[in-house]
Amino acid sequence: MQVLQAYAKVLSGLISHRMQTPEADLVINVPIDMDQEDPFLQFIKAHSLTTYEQLLLFMALIPHLQPDYFDTEIQKYLPGKGDFPQIGGTRSKQSRGFLPTGETALFLLGGNDWGTRIEIQQIFWPDHFFSRSKVLWLEEMPGGEPTMSGRLLLSQDHINIFTHGKPVPPHFSSSFPAKPVTTELTWDDLVISNDLRSQIDELISWVNLNAKLMNRWDMEKRLRKGYRALFYGPPGTGKTFTAGLLGKYTGKDVYKIDLSMIVSKYIGETEKNLELLFSRAEDKGWILFFDEADALFGKRTNVRDAHDKYANQEVSYLLQRIEDYNGLIILATNMKNNIDDAFIRRFNAILKFTFPDANERALIWRRTFPSKSTFIGGDIPDMVKRYELAGGSILNVVHYACLKAIEKHTDDKEELEIYVNDVLDGIKREFVKEGKPF
């Protein structure tokens, strides 16, 4: 906090100077030891920010630390109640404090010097690092109003980094309808074919090595952004589990998108929801996992009315947004044929998840039961491997059978006794759910 307090003093002196002599030249000095271990300073050094850029960041940050900061500093130089139009600023419905705008930055950093003001404006151009990396930007203003009258907006991630030293994971909400996918299990717990595992290894290689390929070997101009993978196959065959393992072993956050909160019946709202999602995820390295993707990525319809027209526009928008995302996107569906052909052509990889065969099922059974358990009535994994169940269904059966075993368990026994009849009852329940004869 000492570094941020030092910047507060610098900004206080800047306000004092401009409020009294706005026309005077000013040499801004930031007397701070840049070798300190501080997240704000680390960001400044990592990106070689100029003094103007440093102070712009701090102006956008200070209302989140001390909402009355600008009011307190400005009122020192106003003899009576009122405002000072030259310094800009605004207030919101939720916040009663002074919120700095682009006009605030122009006045404090440039005074009446038009040349410096133009230099400050260029920091908000689209090609600047702040804009490209979605660090700092100006609130968009209605048509005809001065661009610089928009609020200085600092990304929530950078607010958290500068104040807490790390980004805070986003909360599930209407503006970010996604939940993290995590797992305590390992690759050994995922029973799949060797071919499928090889395809998954290709995804891991892309996540771990693609940035190096793009930057060190100058391939950014030749290769498309991001990586798009389709996971398809019956429920319970490991699609979500694989996504969680990918995140665990690459060190990337995985977010499962709630498509029910993305798709809207109101025209134009779906695009807005998607833009909020992708804007938050951009440049974070997150893996985005769209489960049951048919809802949004399904086949486009022939245009019969306005609803069909806008539904197809949503798909077209989504295609473009996925093309622009620079991370890994995974779409999961039970049926590959349900996905629009335009999407199929854009996938870098298509991974088929199948029902495990009899030997794979026996392995899943053995690995899923508690380590301290014994089978009553025979070698259960070998006896029940003939029943065609996906890994997710096997887990349900094991859960059911273990609860039944605990009901019968006596405390003097170290191992949990699993009864074959309980396992068969659990299998029957799964078959009934799936509409299959037992």
N, C-alpha and C positions, 0 to 999 in steps of 0.2 A: 504493500500500500504506500510505502514511502515514495516510490517512483510516481505514482498517480497523484499523490499530494504535491509533489514538486511541479508536475505539469499544471496542477490547479493554480499554483502560485504564479507560474509563467502566464497563464491565461488571465488571471486577475490583473497582472501588470499590463497586459495587452489591452484589456477592457478599459482600465484607468487611462491609458495613453490616448486611445481612440475617442473616448467620451469627452476628453478635454481638448485634444488637438488633432482632429481627424485628418487635417490637411498635412500634418508634419510627416517627414520621412521617418521610418522606423527600422532599426536593425534588431531582429528578434534573436535573442540568445536563450538557449535551453541549457542551463548549467547543471547537467546531470551526468553522473558517472555511467557511461554506457556499458561498462563491464559488469554491472550488477546482474544477479540472477533474478530476472523479473519477466513474466510472460509478455508484458507490453513492450519492454525493451527488446526482448528476443525477436518479436515480430518486426519491430522497426529495423533491427540489424539484418534479419533474414531477407528483407525486401528492400534494403537501402533506401528507406523513406527520407524525403526531404523534410525540412523544418515545417513547411506549409502542410505537407501530408500528415506529419505527426500531430500537429495541432488540430487539423480537421478531424482526425480520428478521436482525439480527446474531447473536442466539442460535442461530437455525437455520443460519446460515452458518458459524459458527466451527468446528464439528466437521469441516467439509470443508477447513479451512485448517490447524488444529492440533488433531488428535483428542484430545490429552491436556489441552486447555485447562481444561475444567471440573474434571477430576480434580486437576490441579495447584492450581487456585484454592481448591477446596473443602477439600482436605487440609490447607491452611494452618491451618484453624480446627478440625480434629478432632484431639484429643490422642492418640488411638490409632487403630488401623485400624478401619474400619467405615464405615457410611453415615449419612446424615442424611435420614430419611424426608420431612421437610417440603419438601425441595428437589426431590422427585420424581426424574425421570431414569430411564433404562433402559440396557441394553446389548444388542447384537445378537449373532448367531452369528458374523458376520464382523468386527465392530468391538468391541474390548475397552474402548474409551473410553466415558466418560459421554456419553449422548445426551440432550439436553434434551427435556422433555415439556411439555405444557400446565401441569402442576403446577409445573414449574420456573419458568415465566413468571409464574404467579400468586404464587409465594412471593417471587421477586426483585423484581417490580414492585409487588406489593400488600402483601407482608408479611402481617400479621394483619388488615388492613383489608378487611372484606367488601365494602364499597362499591367499592373500587378493583378487587377481584378480579372482581366482576360486570362492571365496565367492561372489564376485560381479556378476559373470556369473550366479550363481544359482538364483539370483533375477529375472532373465528372463526365468526361467524354467516354463513349463506349469502349475505346481501345485502351483505356487506362487500366492498370492492374486492379484498382479498386472495383471497377465495374466488371471486368472479365472474371474475377474471382468472387464476385458477389460479397465484397467486404463492406463497402460504403457506397451509398447512392442517394440521389435526391428523390423525394416523394414526387410521383407524377402529378402534374397540375392539369386542370381542365384547359381545353383549347383557348388560346388567346391570352392566358395569364403568364406572367414572367416565369420562366423555368426555374430561376434561382430562388423563387419564393416557396419552393417545396422544402419540407423538413429534411434535415440530415438524418438518414436512416442507416444504422449500423446493424449488421446481421446478428441474430441472437447467439449464434455459435461464437462469434468473436467477442460479444459482450461477456459470455461465460468464460472464454479463454483469458481475456484481459483481467477479469475480476477473480476467477476461481482457479485459473491455471490449466483448465481443460474444458472441452466442450461437454455440455450436459445432454444426455440422450433425449431426443424429442419425445414428448408425451403423446399418447394416442388421442387424436382429436379430429374435428372436421377438417382442419387445415393440414393435418398429417395423419390420414387414416391407415396407419400401419403399426404393426407390433413386431418387436424383435423375435427372431427365431434363434434359439440357443439349444444346446444339448450337452449333457454330461457324458455321453457315450463316445465311442471311438470308431475308427474305420473297421476295426475287428468285429464290431456289432452289426455292421451292414453286410448282409449276405447277398451278394449279387454275382453275376457272371464276370469272368475276366475281361471280356470285351467291353462291358459297361464300365468296369473300373478303369480301363484304359482311357475311355472317353472322358470320364470324370477327371482323370489326371491331366488331360489336356486343358480343362477349365482351370485347374490349379496353376498350371504353367502360365496361362494367360494372365491370371490375377497377379502372380508373383513377378513375372518377367516382362510384361508388355510395356510398362512405363520405361524400363531400361532400353528396350528396343526402339521405342519412339524417340527418346531423348538422345541416347548415345549414338545411335546409328541413323538418325535423321530420317525415320520412316513415317513421320507424322503426316507428310504431304501425300504419301502413297496409300496408306491404309485407312480404313474407316475407323471412326471413333467407336469405342466400346466393344462389347461382345454380347451376342444374343443367343440364348440356348433354350430349346424346347424340351421339357420333360413330359413324356406321355406314357400312360399305362394305367392299369386298374388301381382303384383306391387301395392304400395300405402297402404298396410295393416299394416305398422308400423315397418318394420324390421330395417331400418336405424334410425328411430326415437327412437326405443328401445335402439339401440347401444349408441346413444347420451345421453339418460337418464341414462343408466348404468354408463357411464363415469361421468356424473354430480353428481350422488348420491353416487358414491364410491370414488370420488376424483382422478380418473385415467384418463389419456389422452387417447382419442380414435382416431385412425388414419384409415381412409378409403383408402385402397390400390387401386391405378390406375393400373389395370391388363394390360391395353393396353401398358403401359411402362415397364411391367415386362416380358411379353411373347415376345420372339424374334424369328425371322425366322432363325437366325444364330445358328448353333450347339454350345451348351455350354454357350451361352450368357444368356439364361433364368436362369440357375443355378447361374451364377455370379450376376445377378440382384437380385435374391432372397437372396443370401448370404449377399449382401450389406444391404438389408432391415432388415433381421433378426439380423445381427450384430449390427446395430444401435439400434434396439429395445430391445436387450437382457438386462435383469436385470433392465429395467426401470419401469416395472409394467404396460406398455402400453397395451391397448386393441387393437388388430389388427382386422380390419373389412374388409373382402374380399367380396365386393358386386359383383353380377353377377358372382359368382365363377365358373360357368360352363366352362369358358374360360381356366382355368388352372386346375380345379379339376374334369373335366369331365371324362367320361369312357375312359379307355385305349383301344387302337386299337390292332387288330392282326398285327403282324409284317410282312409287305409286302415289305418294302424297308428300306433304312438307315434312312429316315425321321421318319418313324414310330418307329424305334428302339430308336432314340434319344428322341422322344416325350414321349415314355414310361419311359425313364431314367429320364426325367424331373419330371414326376409324382412321381417316386420312390424317387427321391431326396427330393421332396417337402414333401412327407409323413414323411421321416426321420426328416426333419427340423422342421416340425410342432410338431413331438413327442418330440423334444429337447427343444422347446420354453417353458419357465416357466411361461408365463402369459396366459391371456384369448385370444383365437382366435375364431372369429365368421365368419362363412361362410354363405353367403346369396345367395339364388337362388329362382327362381320362381317355379322350378319343382324339387322335391327331387330325382326323377328317373334319372335326368341328372348327378348326382354326382356318381363318381366311387364307387363301392361297397367296395373297400379297405379303402376308407375314411369313409364310413358310419359306419363301424365296430369300428372305432377309436374315434367316437364322444362320449363325456360324456353325452351330452344332445341334443335332437332333438326337436325343437320348431316349431309347425305349426301355421302360421299366416293365418287366414281365413277372408273372407269378413264379415263385421259386419252384424248382423241380423237387422230386421226392427227397433226394439227398440233401438239397439245400434246406428244405423244410425241416428235416431231422436236425440239421445243424442249428437252425433258428430255435427250435424247441429246446435243445440242450443249453444254448446260450441265454435263453430267456428265463428259465426257471432259476430260483435262488441257488446260490452256490452250496448252501447248507440245506439240501433237500434230498429226500430219498423217495423212490417210486414204489408204490404199493400196487401189485397186480400185474407187474411186468415192466419191461423197458419202454416206458411211455413214448419217448421221442421216436423210437423205431416202430412202435405199434401204430401211432397216429399219423405218420408221415404220408400215408396214402391219401389223406384227406386234403383236397386242394384248397388251401387257405393262403392268403397273403400274410406278410409279416405283421401288419397291423392287426389283423384278425387273430393271429396266433398270440400276440401280446394280450388281447382281450381275454382269450381263453385262459392263459396262464394267470392273469389277474383274478379271474373268477375262481379257478381251481385252488389258488393259494388262499383266497379268503375262506373257501370251504375247508381247507386244511387247517387253518388257524382255529376255526370253530371246533374242530376235533382235537386240537393240539393239547398236549399236557406239558406242563413246565419242566418236567424232569427229562425231557428229550431234547437233545441238541439240534437235531435236524427236523425240518418240516416234512411231514409225510404227505406226499401228493398221491391221491387215489385216482386210478385210471377211470373209474366211473364219473368222477367229478370233471375230469378232462373231457370225456365224451359228451357229458351234458353241456359243457361250455362250447364244444364244437357244434353240437346240435343247435344251440342258440344262435351262433354265427351263421349257420346255413339257413336258418329260418329268416334271419334279417336280410340275407342276400337273395331269398326266394329260391333256394336250391334244395332239392330233395336230400334227405340225410340217409 
